[in-house]
Amino acid sequence: MQKKLLENIRIFTVTEVNIYIRQLMERDLFLSHIYIKGEISNLKIHSSGHVYFSLKDRESRIKCVMFKSNFSKLKFIPEEGMQVVIRGYLSVFERDGQYQLYAEGIIAEGAGELYKAYEQLKDRLDKEGLFDEKRKRSLPILPKAVGIVTSATGAALRDIVSIGKRRNTNIDIYLYPALVQGEKAAAEIVEGINYFNEFKKVDVIIVGRGGGSIEELWSFNEEIVGRAIFESGIPVVSAVGHETDFTIADFAADVRAATPSAAAELVFPDKQQLASYINKVRGHLYSSMLVYIRDKKIALSKLTGKSSFRYTETKILNYRQSLEGMKEDLDKAMKSLLEKHQNSIFMCNEKLNILNPASYLNRGYAYITKENTREFVNTVKMINSGDILNVYLKDGKVSAVATSICEGD
């Protein structure tokens, strides 16, 4: 009976039901584009880049997922317990039969999204040591050249150049024109800093722009800008916005100027003030040297007037006299030793001349060798009839054949 009843009823699978519910929810205009306010809990950022969390209030919660493509667009990282507004749509995860909110955007309540991103990045870079005061360098007292990274048409550039030229015309100014607002601005600012580091013709770099809202100044809050300033081999002055504006660039820079004009005042020394200071230092140095020399002369006069000084002076003179006598004795000894060795060398040379075979040849003597054996012949017993003999005289050699051999006188 029950079997016949079931034959007339349409039976759905679990998957079919879940798909049907998902399609219902996705066709609902209210659920397909919705903003929901709540507190983030059970936050998990997966290695795949997807983010899983719950959005809750005092009485209930909704499961949420945010895919990597949307999460990568956020300027801040969601945190446990953060009050947010989620923009997205509701649908069903068919495998588990669970409805959930698919987040497409997250807005931080309270401080605001950009400010939250700024605070998070500031804390993270500070922990890495990018803002450490110990690593920050002093600006050169008298730079030969200054590099500027800013907009070529902005008021910041006009202020810096105007003040720089008024204070010191001997300092060269180089501009790397860069966008200071918009999506491409941060990359161009980094390119400018890197360019001057490769260029190696400037002694200090000014990076900045005029004032604006946090959105307009945001390129100077980008991580790549902060790291480029930190890694710069040339001191960097950050001059972003007004006195009350603080950016990541300000914290990473070696020196933070309240405005672009203030940066110019810091970087370009006033030529007249510098000349006045040099003259003042020169006068002070001259006076100090005169006083120093006078004091040393007085001290020397007092010292030379003491009996102990005279005794020491006499002792030095006696040592000098003894040294001169020793030098004379040494000169005499060296001269005698040289003469002795010269005579010895002369005698040895005479002996060598006597023993030298060439000296006998000069007196009409000769020496004989056999052609075939190269032996020296000193007796007729070494010669056979027909041997070829080489007879060496003072100016050459004669070859002869032995035809007869006679022993005795």
C-alpha positions, 0 to 999 in steps of 0.5 A, a space after each residue: 500500500 505504502 509502495 503504491 502511494 510512493 509511486 504517485 509522489 515525486 521524491 527529491 534528493 537532498 542535493 535537489 532540495 539544496 539546489 532549489 533552496 539556493 536558487 530561491 535565495 539567489 532570485 530573492 532581490 533582498 538577499 542577493 545584495 544585502 548589508 549586514 552589521 555585526 561582530 566578527 568571530 571564529 575568524 580563519 584566514 585559510 592558506 588558499 587565501 579564502 577567509 571564513 568567519 561568523 557574523 554575530 550579534 547578541 542573539 544569533 550568528 551567520 556563517 560567512 565566507 569571503 573568497 580570495 579575489 574579494 579579500 585581496 581588495 581590502 585595505 585592512 585585515 579583519 580581526 576577531 571581535 571587530 565591528 563591521 558591516 558586510 556587503 554581500 549575498 546569501 546563498 546555500 552551500 549545497 554540500 552541507 545544506 547550510 546557508 551562509 553569507 558570501 562577503 564581497 566587501 567589509 566596512 570597518 565601523 568606528 574609525 573607518 576602513 582606511 584609518 583601520 588599515 593605516 593603524 594595522 600597517 603602522 603597528 606591523 611595520 613598527 614591530 619590524 623596526 622600520 620606524 626605529 629612531 636608532 637607524 635614522 640618519 642626520 641630514 647633510 649640513 651642506 648638500 650639493 644636490 637635492 632630489 624631489 619626488 612629487 607632482 610636477 604641477 603641484 604647489 609642493 614643488 613650487 614651494 620647495 624650489 622657491 624656498 630652496 633657491 632663496 636660501 641657497 642658489 649653489 645647491 642643484 635641484 633634481 625632480 622625479 615627477 610622480 603622481 601623488 594621488 590615485 592607484 598608480 601613485 604609490 608605485 611612481 613614488 617608489 620608482 622615484 626613490 629608487 631612481 635617485 638611489 641609482 642616480 647617486 648624484 643627490 645627497 638628500 631626497 624630499 618625498 611629499 605633497 600638499 595637504 588633503 583628506 586621508 583618501 588623497 594622502 593614501 599613496 603615502 600610507 602604502 607599504 611599498 612606499 614605507 619600505 622604499 623609504 626605509 631601504 633608501 641609501 640616501 637620507 629621506 625627508 617626508 613632507 606630506 600634507 599639513 602639520 597635523 597629517 601623519 603618514 607611514 612615509 613620515 614614520 619611515 623617513 629619516 626626518 619628518 617635515 610638517 609641510 613641503 615648505 618646512 622640508 625646504 627650510 630643513 634641507 636647504 641651509 641659508 647661505 647668509 646665515 651659514 656665512 655668518 656662522 662660519 665667520 663667527 666660528 673662524 673668529 672664535 677659533 682664532 681667539 682660542 688659538 692665540 690664547 692657547 699659544 700664549 698659555 703654552 709659551 708661558 708654560 714653556 718659559 716657566 719650564 725652561 727656567 727650572 734647574 731640572 730642565 737645565 740638568 736635563 738639557 746638559 745631559 742631552 748635550 753630553 749624550 749628543 757629544 758622546 754619540 758624535 764621538 761614537 759616530 767618528 769611531 764607527 766611520 774609522 772602523 768601517 773605513 779600515 774594514 773596507 780597506 782590508 777587504 779591498 786588499 784581500 779582494 786584490 790579492 785574490 784577483 791576482 791569484 785568479 789571474 795567475 791560475 787563469 789558462 788564458 794568461 798562459 796563452 798570452 805568453 805563447 803557450 797552448 793547450 791540446 785536446 783530442 777531437 774525438 774524446 775532448 780530453 786534455 792532452 798532457 803527455 805523448 802517451 795519450 796520443 796515437 799516430 793519426 789522432 786529430 788534435 785541437 791546439 788552442 792558442 790565445 786567439 783561436 784553434 788549430 786542428 792537426 794530425 799526429 804523424 810521429 810520436 817521440 818520447 823524451 826531450 
